[in-house]
């Protein structure tokens, strides 16, 4: 039942509205990244642990990371296609 509400809502939005929503979220994300204090990230791991982690990173880990990014992008494009 909720999917029909989403489709009806999507019919009311134009492509310019969708572009504005996406750009607004991107601008908000960039601004929030600049506003927040990220200095605490440096203290999460010491240098030895960072080197061990980077040396242990192999092509399988990269494959997993790429697949996660692909799934997230696929879901994003699916949501966008519902509004177009």
Backbone torsions as a table, in degrees:
resi	resn	phi	psi	omega
1	UNK	NA	-38.1	-178.0
2	UNK	-68.7	-28.6	-179.4
3	UNK	-65.6	-32.0	178.5
4	UNK	-69.3	-34.4	175.8
5	UNK	-66.0	-38.1	178.6
6	UNK	-65.8	-40.6	179.8
7	UNK	-67.2	-41.1	178.0
8	UNK	-65.1	-39.0	177.4
9	UNK	-65.8	-37.7	-179.5
10	UNK	-66.4	-31.4	179.8
11	UNK	-68.5	-27.1	-179.1
12	UNK	-78.4	-20.2	-178.6
13	UNK	-90.0	140.9	175.0
14	UNK	-96.0	173.6	179.0
15	UNK	-65.9	-33.1	178.3
16	UNK	-67.0	-38.2	175.9
17	UNK	-61.8	-43.7	-179.2
18	UNK	-64.4	-43.2	177.8
19	UNK	-62.5	-40.9	178.1
20	UNK	-63.5	-39.8	179.1
21	UNK	-65.5	-45.3	-179.2
22	UNK	-65.1	-46.7	178.9
23	UNK	-63.3	-37.8	177.3
24	UNK	-61.7	-41.6	178.0
25	UNK	-66.5	-38.9	178.8
26	UNK	-65.2	-45.3	179.2
27	UNK	-63.2	-41.9	178.5
28	UNK	-63.0	-42.0	179.2
29	UNK	-62.8	-42.8	178.5
30	UNK	-65.5	-43.7	-179.7
31	UNK	-64.5	-42.1	179.9
32	UNK	-65.4	-37.0	177.3
33	UNK	-63.0	-38.4	-179.7
34	UNK	-74.8	-32.1	-176.4
35	UNK	-76.2	-41.1	-175.2
36	UNK	-70.0	152.2	178.8
37	UNK	-91.1	113.1	-176.9
38	UNK	-103.0	13.7	-176.0
39	UNK	-67.1	-21.8	-179.3
40	UNK	-69.9	-18.0	-179.8
41	UNK	-65.7	-29.6	-179.5
42	UNK	-63.6	-29.4	-173.0
43	UNK	-91.6	4.2	-178.5
44	UNK	-69.2	-38.0	-178.4
45	UNK	-134.4	147.0	174.4
46	UNK	-82.7	172.2	-173.5
47	UNK	-62.5	-37.7	-179.2
48	UNK	-64.7	-43.2	179.4
49	UNK	-66.3	-36.4	177.5
50	UNK	-63.2	-43.3	-180.0
51	UNK	-65.0	-41.5	177.5
52	UNK	-61.1	-43.8	-178.3
53	UNK	-64.8	-42.7	-179.4
54	UNK	-69.6	-34.4	177.8
55	UNK	-71.4	-31.0	-179.9
56	UNK	-82.5	-5.1	-178.9
57	UNK	-78.9	119.8	-176.9
58	UNK	-123.3	-171.9	-174.3
59	UNK	-68.1	-26.7	178.5
60	UNK	-68.1	-40.3	176.6
61	UNK	-63.8	-39.8	177.7
62	UNK	-63.5	-39.4	178.4
63	UNK	-63.4	-41.1	178.0
64	UNK	-64.7	-44.0	179.0
65	UNK	-61.6	-42.4	179.6
66	UNK	-65.5	-38.1	179.8
67	UNK	-68.2	-36.7	177.0
68	UNK	-64.5	-43.6	178.1
69	UNK	-62.8	-39.4	179.4
70	UNK	-64.4	-40.7	178.8
71	UNK	-65.3	-43.8	179.4
72	UNK	-62.7	-44.4	178.2
73	UNK	-64.9	-37.9	177.5
74	UNK	-62.1	-42.9	177.7
75	UNK	-65.2	-40.5	178.2
76	UNK	-61.7	-45.7	178.7
77	UNK	-66.6	-32.3	175.9
78	UNK	-64.9	-42.2	178.0
79	UNK	-65.9	-42.5	179.1
80	UNK	-63.4	-41.1	-178.6
81	UNK	-66.3	-24.7	176.8
82	UNK	-68.6	-24.7	-178.0
83	UNK	-94.5	-9.8	-177.7
84	UNK	-95.9	NA	NA
